[in-house]
Amino acid sequence: MAAADHTPSVEATVSVRVSEAAAGDLVAGARAQIERIDGISVEELEIAGLQPGLNDTTVEAVATLAVDEAARVADAAVDPEAVAPELVADRLADGFGVDPERVERVDPPD
């Protein structure tokens, strides 16, 4: 029996700047801002806090993020079956308007 494919995931606590002009609600805006980062997609996102600003709102959120295979193997030193939280944190930090506060691996279900 073949092992089921599981997209490795991490849970991240992030601050995301969402423009007032963003389409949809704040959850949609935060999701779109995070998903602009190459190799990252949002599985779940829960808002934990808000800080209104002049042109944007800073959303404090806890998100479960999936990391695509190309992103996992982008660094030759990384095992393609593992997700290094440090690499995901670096990707998030490189994204515009996203500040990772905590990134941890989420173990797949048994």
N, C-alpha and C positions, 0 to 999 in steps of 0.2 A: 504494500500500500504506500503510495507516494505521500510525502509530507505536504500538508496544505501550505500554500503561500500565505505569508503574513507580512504585511507592510509594517516595518518597524515604526514605532511611535515614541514620541516623547511628550511629557507634560511640561508646559512652560507657563510661568507667570511673567506677563509682559505688560509694558506700558505702550499703548499705540495711539499716535496722534491721528485723529479722524477729522478731516476737513468738514466745515459746515456745509460745503457744497457736495459732499459725498452722497451718492444715491442710496436710498433705503434708510434703515434705522442704524443706530450705533453698532449693533452686532454685525450687521452686513458691512458697514464701513470698516470696522476693525478686521473682519475676515478678509475683505478685499485687500486691505493694506498689507496684511501678513502674506497673503497668497501671491502678491507681486514679487515675492522673494523666490528666486529660482530653486526648484527642488522641494519646496515646502507647500503642503496643503493642510487646511484646517479640517479636522474631523469633528471636533466639538469646541465650542467657545462659550464661556460664561463670564459675564461682566461682574467684577468685584468692586468697582468704584469708578467715579467720574470726577474730572477736574475741568470745568468749562474754561475756555480761553477766548481771546478776541476773535480769532479766525478758525479755531479748531477746538475740539474737545479731546482731552487725554483720557483714554479708556484704560483702566486697570483691568486686566482679564487673565483668566486661567484657561489655557487652551491645550487640547490634545492635538498634536501635529503629526502628520504622516510625512515621511521622508522618502522621496522616490529613489529608485535604484541608481540613477545617474548621479544623484547627489551623494549617495552613500559611497560610491566608488570613485568620486572625484579626487580624493586624496589616496594615492597608492598605498599609504601606510595604514589605511583603515581596512579592517576586515569587512568585506561586502555584506556579511550577514549581521553585522552589528551597527548600531547607531551610537555614535559617540556624542553624548550631550554637549561636550565642549565645541564640537564642529557645528552642531545645530545652533548653539548660542552665538558662535561667530557669524553664521549665515544671517541670523536674526539681527544681530548688531550692525551688519553691513547694509541691512534694508533701511530705506528711508522711513523715518517716523516710527520705528519699532525699537524698543529698548528692553532686552531680556533681563529679568531680575533673577529668575531661577529656571533651570532646565534639567529635568531628570528623565531617565529612561522609564518607559512603561513596559512592564513585562507582558508578553502575549498571554492570552488565556490558555489554560491547559486543554 
